[in-house]
Amino acid sequence: MTDVLDDDRPSSREKPAETGEPYLVVENLTVKFPTHDGMVQAVTDLSYSVEMGKTLGIVGESGSGKSVSSMAVLGLHDIKRTHLTGSIRLGGKELVGASTATMRKIRGTEVAMIFQDALSALHPFFTVGAQIVEAYRLHNKVSKSAAKRRAVEMLDLVGIPQPDRRVNDYPHQFSGGMRQRAMIAMALVNNPRLLVADEPTTALDVTVQAQILDLIQELQKEFGSAVIMITHDLGVIAEIADDVLVMYAGRCVEKGTTKQLLTVPEMPYTWGLLGSSADLAGDPTRKLVPIPGTPPSLLAPPSGCSFHPRCPHTDKVEGNRCKTELPELRPGAHPGHFLRCHLANPDAVYQREVKEEIG
């Protein structure tokens, strides 16, 4: 492990100049896709930041814009078809409008991604080792033999047994958990400063899930990297995240520290996520309370607050504001806590009505 972590970094990965801001800063990000049915507004006016050594959890239902926003950070959208505005600064460098060649240099060295389905993300016709070797040589002028040694070291680092033998195996010869570990090895082979993990434990059983989360945390400590954890599972967030951003219909609807979001949430959608999740304290008798309805179409999102068709608390807001007026992202009751909601005193509503209902 020491050899892996102490190797010399190429000049392209020298420590970025001090900018006085977090390593990743996303401001007013909007992502739109044209389709035959109209324009899909997948992400709207999204802002957040991630500091080195910290983990940001991004949560929400499928279609809320979690993955789309993070793929924008890696420059993975088709620039000819995607309408992308706002600002994405990575180590002080602006990525919006960056060329394809620039993004190729950045991906893998400054930011890397762990995809949800490792079997789909890994090429079935090449060995796992060959794919890690290719990722390493893309950014480092080393021989194939040196790159293969690096691949073996990385497989060992992520806990794959007999790495010198398994490096020659194909993805289908690995179990689901081992494939996910191999994907993490590939993502970390160039020591990226930001790691984006997109639902990395969804298809795994609970024991392997815990092992993967522990592995990501251990490697984060070793590399000192920033991490974005994309998930719909609040249990994962409770385990790994320092801060949480809740997305709905392409917008941020609440953000704050993990403790704030899990103990004193202020947005009705977050209440719904908590109520429909297994009890984080492990109470097997607690009833699950599903969120009524379905997420809105991003081709024609509802007017006003996007959550109002599913929200049971619109009657507590004066007039018809929930249906007609988009709420601003405003400060909540606690420092660093923000929410997008018209409720005048959401904390009181939560303590009086919701907390008892969801246990």
N, C-alpha and C positions, 0 to 999 in steps of 0.2 A: 504494500500500500504506500509506503514511503516513496518508492521510486515513481509511482504514478503522480503523487501530489507534489513532489519537489522538482519535477523535470522543468527544464527551461522553457519559458513561453516565447513563441516567436514575437517579433516586434509588433505584429498586427494585434496582439493581445496584451500590450503594455497597459498599465493602469491608466484609465481615462483621466483627463484633467479634472481637478476639483471644480465643480460647478455650483456648489452650495445647495443642490437639490437632490432628491432621491434618484437612484439609478434609472428607474423607469418613471416617466411622467407622461400620462395620457391626458390631453385636454380637449374637450368639446369634439370628441371623435364621433363622426357620423359615417355609416357605411350603408350604401344602397346598391341593389342589384336590379337591372332591368329584366323583366320576363315578358312572355307573351300576354300575361294577364295584367301586367302593369308593373309599377316600381315597388319593389320590396324594400322597406326601410328597416333593415335588420338591426342596426345600432343607431341611436340618436343621442347626440350631445352628451357623450359619456366622458367622465373625468375621474382619474384615480392615480395613485402613485405607489411605488414599491421601493423600499429601502433595501440596501444590501444586508443580507443576514435575516431578513424578515420574510414572512409568508402571508400573502393575501389570498383569501378564499373568495371565489366568485361563485355565487349560488343562484339557482332559479330553475324553473321547469324547462323542459325541452322547447327550443324555439325562442328562448328569452334573449338570445344574443351573446351568450357567454363565449362560445367557441369562435363565433365570427369576430368578436372584438379582439381576442387573443391571436387569431390568425392574422389580423391586420398588423399586430406588433411584429410578427415574423415575416411580413410581406408575402403571405401565401395566397392572396387573392389575385385573380386575373386582372391586371391593371387596365386592360383594354375594355373590360366589361364592368368593372367595379367603380362606383362613384364614392370616393373616399375623401373626406375633408376633416379638418382639425389638426391636432399636433400630437406626434408620438416622439418623445425624446428619450434616447437610450444612451446613458453615459454622456449626456449633453449634446448628442448628435441627433438632428432632425431626420426621421425616417419617412415621414409623409412626403411623397414626391421623389424619394430616392430611387435610383436606377436599379434594374434587375441585377446587374453585376455587383453593385454595392450591397444589396441585400444578401446575395450569395456569400459574400465575404463575412457578413455579420452573423448569418445563421450558422450555428454550430460553435462559433467562437465566443460571441457575446450573448447570444440567446439561443436556446434549443428547446425542443418540444418533445414530450412523451405523449404519444397518441393513445386513444382509448382502446383500440383493437390492435394489439401488437401483431396478430397473425396477418391482418390486412396491411399493416404498415411495413412489415418486413417482406422482402422479395422472396417468393417461394423457390426460385431457381438458383439462388446463391446461398452459400453457407452463412451462418451468423457471423463468423469471423471475417469473411470476405467483405461483408457489409460494414462492419466496424472499421476494418482496414481502409476501405474506400472513404469513409467519413473522416478518418484521421489524416490520410494523405492529401485530401482535398485542401487542407489548411496547413500542412506541414511538409517540408521537403525532406522526406526520409525514405529509406528503402522499404521494400515490401516486407522483408524479414523483420526490420525494426518496428514497422507498423503492426505486424502480426504479434510481436512480443507485447506491444502496447494493448492489443485486443485481448490477449490472454490475461494481462494484468487487470484490465477493466472488468472482465468476466469474473475474475477472482474477487475484485473489489466489491462487486454486487452480490457475492455469495453463491455463485454457480459452482457446484463441485466439479472436480477434475477439469478445470478450465482449459488446460493444454490439449485435452481430447475433445471437449465439447465445442471448442472453437471451430472444428471442422464439420459440425453437424448442421443440418438444415432446420429452418424454423419449425417444420411439422414434427421434428424429433424432440422438441422441447414441450414441456407441459405449459399450461396457461401462465402460471406464476413464473416459470423460468423464462418464458418469452418476454414477459413484462420486465424482468430483470435485465434481459439482454437489450431491450429497448432503452432502459435507463442507462446501461453501459454505453450504448451508442450515443445517447444524448449528452453524456458527460465526458466523452473521450477527449474533447478539446477544451475541457475546463470552462464551460460557459458561465458567465456571471449571473445570467437570469435563466431559470428553468421554468417552463410552462408545462404543467401536468394536466392534460385534458381527460378527466374521468379515468384516471389510471387504474382504478380498482373495481370498476363496474362489473366486469364479467368474471370476477374471481370470488372464490368462497371466502367466508369471513376470516378464517385463519390466515389465508394468503394475503387478504386485504391488509390485515394488521402488520404482516411482515413487510409488505411493500411500503406502507406508510412509515414504519420504523426506519426502513432503508433510506427513504427520501430524506427524513429528518437527520439521520446520521451523516449522509453524504453532504447535506446542506451545511452541517457544522464543519465538516472537513474542508469543503470548498469555499465556505463563507458566501455562498450565492444567495440571490434573491429568488423566491419561488412564488409562482401563481398557481394555485390549486383550483381547477374548475370542477365543480361537482354539483349534484342535486342532493347529496347526502349530508345533512347537518351533523351527523355523527363524525364524519371525516373532518369537517370544519372544526368541531370541538377538539379533535385530537391534534390537529396540525397547524391551524391558522392563527396568526396574531391579530389580523384585521379581516373584516368581511364586507363584501359588496354584494348586495342583493339586486338582481336584475329581473325586470318584468317588461315584456313587450319592447325590448331593445333599449330600455332606459334603466338607469340606476334609480331604485326606489327607496333604498336605505343603505347606509354604510356606517361603520364604526368599529370599535374593537370587538373581538370575539365575545368577550364577557358581556359587553353591552347588548349585542345582538341576540345572545342566547338567554339573558336574564331579564333585560328590560327593553325588549323590542318595541318600536313605536309605530310601525307601518302594518296595516291590516294584512297585507300580503305575507309579510314575515310571520305574523301570527298564524296564518294558514299553513305555511311551511312547517312551523313547529308543531302545530296540531296534527298534521298528517304524517309526521315522522315518529319513529319509535322513540320512546322516552329515553332521553340522554342519561338519566340517572339509573336506568335499568329496571324501571317498574313494569313488570309484565302485565299488570292488571289495568294499566291505563288504556282507555279507548282512543282509537285513532279517529280524528275528525277531518275528513277530506275537504278540500277546497271545492265548493260547488262550481259547476260549469267547466269550460275549457279555455285554454289560452286564446287570445284574439289572433285573427289573421293580421300579419304585418303588411298585407296588401291594402287593407282598409281597417286600420286600428280604430277603436272607439274614440269618440270625441271626449274632451275633458280628461279625467284620470282614466288611463287604460284599464285599471282594475275595477272600475265602478260597476260593470255588469255582474261581477262575481262577489262584490263586497257587501257584507251584511250590515255595514255601519254607515251607509250613505244617509240614512234618516237622521243622523246626529249632526249633519252639516247643514247650515242655514241655506235656504233657497235650493237651487238646482246646480250648485257649483261643481259637484262631482261629475256631472254629465256634460257640463259646458266649459269648464275652465281647467286647463292643465295646471296642477299644483307645481310650484317651484320646489327645488331641492333646498330645504331650509334647515337651520340648526335645530337639533332636538333638545331634550331636557338635560343632556349630559355633554360635557366638553368633547369635541371631536366626533359627535354623533349627528348624522344628517338623515332626513327623511323627506319623501315626496308624498304629502298627504294634506287634505283640507281639515282634518279633525283638529279642533282647537286644543284639546287636552288628551292626546292619545294615551299618555301614561296612565291617566285616571281610568280611561275606558278599559285598558288592558288589565289593570289591577282589579277593577270592579266586575268585569264581565268575562273577559277572555281567559285570564289565567285560571279561573276556577273551572271553566269549560274544558280546557285542554290539559288540566291537571298540573 
